[in-house]
Amino acid sequence: MGKIQSEDAPSKVIRPHPGMCVKTSSITDQQKVFVNVCQSQDVPPPPNLSQEALVELLESDDPTGYKVPMSLGEAHTEMDNSSKSCIVYDVVINEEFFQKCQKDTLFQQFLIAVSLEGLENKYSLELSRDLKILKNRKFMGSLTEQNIRTKSKPVIQEIDSKESQLQSPTARSPQFCLLVEPSIGQAEFLIAEIQLPGVSSARFLVLDLGEDRLVLNVQPSLFHLDIFFPYLIDQENSAAQYNTKSQVISHAHSVPVQSLR
């Protein structure tokens, strides 16, 4: 299996705009923690979701199927209103999605929940759900710049070099399946297998890989696939191959520990 050729993932520095400030605490040491939920147009929006669909999602057996793209900044120490030190984290989401959450209490509660879960998973925290949204303060301390990843286009290794001309006026969604190994216990690898009938060369494939998302386009406008993974993946330890005989692209990803979204 050919390893994706990648250098440092392309990125850009953003300065988020204020949003809302949530006060909570660390369960382990009872220290006050503030979460600045910020907004930026540079963070992609999640898929559109109605309130009815959100209710169904929250009542389902697997609410992790809906992903909210966010940038989770590292902890920084600030002074609260009592001149005591406190820990602050900045979470940056898409600006339009933030405005939607501000207008709907259920979406706002959902946003806070996924923000806390994201911080807990990334930084091995335990945060209290006894929280408070500060009414007269949109952020605590100062907002820090964040370095977010932009889309990269990895190279796909081709098994068979036969090529043919592809012609199709409209892109369609290909059939695919996601496999988790091992099937029981902590996931170590996530494998995506995508069927691309009629595609005889890897040179027509454009594959964009994020930490929890895969976007595949087959030129010229033959197939388009945009899926979110149930796990965060290690982009540096991902590999792809395209088999021109079976016309299936297999994409294997290493899954870090505690990466369930």
C-alpha positions as CSV (number, residue, x, y, z in Angstrom):
1,M,0.0,0.0,0.0
2,G,1.5,3.3,-1.0
3,K,1.9,5.9,1.7
4,I,0.6,9.4,1.0
5,Q,3.3,11.8,0.1
6,S,2.9,14.7,2.4
7,E,5.1,17.4,3.9
8,D,3.9,19.6,6.8
9,A,0.1,20.0,6.5
10,P,-0.7,23.4,4.9
11,S,-2.2,25.8,7.4
12,K,-3.0,29.5,8.1
13,V,-3.1,31.7,11.2
14,I,-6.5,33.1,12.1
15,R,-7.6,35.6,14.7
16,P,-11.1,34.5,15.9
17,H,-13.9,36.9,16.8
18,P,-15.6,37.0,20.2
19,G,-18.7,34.8,20.7
20,M,-19.7,33.7,24.2
21,C,-17.9,32.7,27.4
22,V,-18.8,29.6,29.3
23,K,-17.7,29.2,32.9
24,T,-17.1,25.6,34.2
25,S,-14.5,23.9,36.4
26,S,-12.1,21.0,36.3
27,I,-13.5,17.9,38.1
28,T,-10.0,16.7,39.1
29,D,-8.9,19.9,41.0
30,Q,-12.0,22.0,41.1
31,Q,-10.1,24.9,39.4
32,K,-12.2,27.4,37.5
33,V,-12.1,27.0,33.7
34,F,-13.5,29.4,31.1
35,V,-14.2,28.4,27.5
36,N,-14.3,31.2,24.9
37,V,-16.5,29.9,22.1
38,C,-15.3,32.1,19.2
39,Q,-16.3,32.5,15.6
40,S,-14.5,32.7,12.3
41,Q,-15.3,32.4,8.6
42,D,-12.1,30.5,8.1
43,V,-13.5,27.4,9.9
44,P,-15.8,25.4,7.7
45,P,-19.5,25.0,8.7
46,P,-21.0,21.7,9.6
47,P,-23.7,20.1,7.4
48,N,-27.0,21.9,7.6
49,L,-29.3,20.5,10.3
50,S,-32.8,21.4,11.3
51,Q,-34.0,21.5,14.9
52,E,-36.1,18.4,14.3
53,A,-33.2,16.5,12.9
54,L,-31.0,17.6,15.9
55,V,-33.7,16.3,18.3
56,E,-33.7,13.0,16.5
57,L,-29.9,12.9,16.5
58,L,-29.7,13.5,20.2
59,E,-32.2,10.8,20.9
60,S,-30.5,8.3,18.6
61,D,-28.1,5.5,19.7
62,D,-25.1,7.2,17.9
63,P,-25.3,11.0,18.2
64,T,-21.6,11.2,17.2
65,G,-22.5,10.9,13.5
66,Y,-22.9,14.7,13.2
67,K,-19.6,16.6,13.3
68,V,-19.0,20.2,14.0
69,P,-15.7,21.4,12.6
70,M,-13.8,23.4,15.3
71,S,-10.4,24.5,16.3
72,L,-9.4,23.8,19.9
73,G,-6.8,26.1,21.2
74,E,-4.3,25.3,24.0
75,A,-4.9,26.5,27.6
76,H,-3.8,30.0,28.6
77,T,-3.8,31.5,32.0
78,E,-5.8,34.7,32.6
79,M,-7.1,36.8,35.6
80,D,-10.8,36.6,36.5
81,N,-12.9,39.4,38.0
82,S,-11.6,38.5,41.4
83,S,-8.0,39.0,40.3
84,K,-7.4,35.2,40.6
85,S,-5.8,33.1,38.0
86,C,-7.9,30.8,35.9
87,I,-7.5,28.5,32.9
88,V,-9.0,29.6,29.6
89,Y,-9.5,27.6,26.4
90,D,-10.5,29.1,23.0
91,V,-12.8,27.1,20.7
92,V,-13.4,28.4,17.2
93,I,-16.3,27.4,15.1
94,N,-17.9,28.7,11.9
95,E,-19.3,32.2,12.2
96,E,-22.7,31.4,10.5
97,F,-23.2,28.3,12.6
98,F,-22.4,30.3,15.8
99,Q,-25.1,32.8,14.9
100,K,-27.5,30.0,14.3
101,C,-26.7,28.6,17.8
102,Q,-27.3,32.0,19.4
103,K,-30.8,32.1,18.1
104,D,-31.8,28.6,19.2
105,T,-31.3,27.3,22.8
106,L,-31.1,23.7,21.8
107,F,-28.4,24.3,19.3
108,Q,-26.6,26.5,21.8
109,Q,-26.6,23.7,24.4
110,F,-25.5,21.2,21.7
111,L,-22.6,23.5,20.7
112,I,-21.4,23.8,24.4
113,A,-21.6,20.1,24.8
114,V,-19.5,19.2,21.8
115,S,-17.0,22.0,22.7
116,L,-16.5,20.5,26.1
117,E,-16.2,17.0,24.7
118,G,-13.7,18.2,22.1
119,L,-11.5,19.8,24.8
120,E,-11.8,16.7,27.0
121,N,-10.8,14.4,24.2
122,K,-7.9,16.5,23.0
123,Y,-6.4,17.6,26.3
124,S,-7.5,14.6,28.5
125,L,-9.6,16.8,30.7
126,E,-12.7,16.2,32.9
127,L,-14.9,19.3,32.8
128,S,-18.0,19.8,35.0
129,R,-21.4,20.1,33.2
130,D,-22.5,22.5,36.0
131,L,-21.8,25.5,33.9
132,K,-22.8,29.1,33.3
133,I,-22.9,31.3,30.2
134,L,-21.6,34.8,31.1
135,K,-24.2,37.4,30.1
136,N,-22.0,40.5,30.1
137,R,-18.8,39.0,28.8
138,K,-18.1,37.5,25.4
139,F,-14.7,36.2,26.2
140,M,-12.3,35.9,29.2
141,G,-8.8,37.4,28.9
142,S,-7.6,37.8,25.4
143,L,-8.3,35.8,22.3
144,T,-5.2,34.1,20.9
145,E,-4.4,33.5,17.3
146,Q,-4.8,29.9,16.1
147,N,-3.1,27.9,13.4
148,I,-5.7,25.9,11.5
149,R,-5.2,23.3,8.8
150,T,-6.2,24.0,5.3
151,K,-7.0,21.3,2.7
152,S,-4.2,19.3,1.3
153,K,-4.1,17.1,-1.7
154,P,-2.2,13.9,-1.0
155,V,-0.8,11.8,-3.8
156,I,-2.4,8.4,-4.5
157,Q,-0.3,5.5,-5.6
158,E,-1.6,3.7,-8.6
159,I,-1.3,-0.1,-9.0
160,D,-2.1,-0.4,-12.7
161,S,-1.1,2.4,-15.1
162,K,-3.7,1.8,-17.8
163,E,-5.6,5.0,-18.6
164,S,-8.7,5.9,-20.4
165,Q,-10.7,9.0,-21.2
166,L,-13.5,9.8,-18.7
167,Q,-16.5,11.7,-19.8
168,S,-19.5,12.5,-17.5
169,P,-21.6,15.7,-17.2
170,T,-22.7,15.3,-13.6
171,A,-20.9,14.0,-10.5
172,R,-22.6,11.3,-8.5
173,S,-22.0,9.8,-5.1
174,P,-20.0,6.5,-5.2
175,Q,-20.8,3.5,-3.0
176,F,-18.4,3.2,0.0
177,C,-18.0,1.4,3.3
178,L,-16.0,2.2,6.4
179,L,-14.2,-0.6,8.3
180,V,-12.8,-0.4,11.8
181,E,-10.0,-2.7,13.0
182,P,-10.2,-4.4,15.4
183,S,-13.9,-4.7,15.3
184,I,-14.1,-5.0,19.1
185,G,-12.4,-2.8,21.6
186,Q,-10.3,0.4,21.0
187,A,-10.1,1.2,17.3
188,E,-6.6,1.3,15.8
189,F,-7.3,1.6,12.1
190,L,-10.1,3.0,10.0
191,I,-10.3,1.9,6.4
192,A,-12.5,3.5,3.7
193,E,-13.2,1.5,0.6
194,I,-14.8,3.5,-2.3
195,Q,-16.1,1.9,-5.5
196,L,-15.3,4.0,-8.6
197,P,-16.7,2.0,-11.6
198,G,-15.4,3.4,-14.9
199,V,-12.3,5.1,-13.5
200,S,-9.2,3.4,-14.9
201,S,-6.5,5.8,-13.6
202,A,-5.5,7.4,-10.3
203,R,-4.6,10.6,-12.1
204,F,-8.3,11.5,-12.3
205,L,-8.6,11.4,-8.5
206,V,-8.4,14.4,-6.2
207,L,-8.4,13.4,-2.5
208,D,-8.6,15.9,0.4
209,L,-8.1,14.6,3.9
210,G,-8.9,16.3,7.2
211,E,-8.6,15.1,10.8
212,D,-12.1,13.8,10.7
213,R,-13.2,14.3,7.0
214,L,-12.6,12.9,3.6
215,V,-13.5,14.6,0.3
216,L,-13.0,12.8,-3.0
217,N,-13.5,14.2,-6.5
218,V,-13.1,12.3,-9.7
219,Q,-12.5,14.4,-12.7
220,P,-14.1,15.4,-14.9
221,S,-17.2,15.6,-12.6
222,L,-17.7,11.8,-12.5
223,F,-17.9,11.2,-8.7
224,H,-18.0,13.3,-5.6
225,L,-17.9,12.1,-2.0
226,D,-17.8,14.2,1.2
227,I,-17.9,12.1,4.4
228,F,-17.1,12.6,8.1
229,F,-15.3,9.9,10.1
230,P,-16.6,8.7,13.5
231,Y,-13.0,9.1,14.7
232,L,-10.2,11.6,14.6
233,I,-7.4,10.2,12.4
234,D,-3.7,10.6,12.2
235,Q,-3.2,12.3,8.9
236,E,0.5,11.7,8.9
237,N,0.0,8.0,9.1
238,S,-2.6,7.5,6.3
239,A,-2.1,5.6,3.1
240,A,-4.1,5.2,-0.1
241,Q,-4.0,3.0,-3.1
242,Y,-6.2,2.7,-6.2
243,N,-6.7,-0.7,-7.8
244,T,-7.5,-0.2,-11.5
245,K,-8.7,-3.8,-11.8
246,S,-11.3,-3.7,-9.1
247,Q,-11.7,0.1,-9.5
248,V,-11.7,0.5,-5.8
249,I,-9.8,3.1,-3.8
250,S,-8.7,1.9,-0.3
251,H,-7.7,4.5,2.2
252,A,-6.3,3.4,5.6
253,H,-6.0,5.7,8.6
254,S,-4.3,5.3,12.0
255,V,-6.7,6.1,14.8
256,P,-5.1,7.8,17.9
257,V,-6.2,6.7,21.3
258,Q,-9.3,8.6,22.7
259,S,-10.1,9.9,19.2
260,L,-13.9,9.0,19.2
261,R,-15.9,12.1,18.2
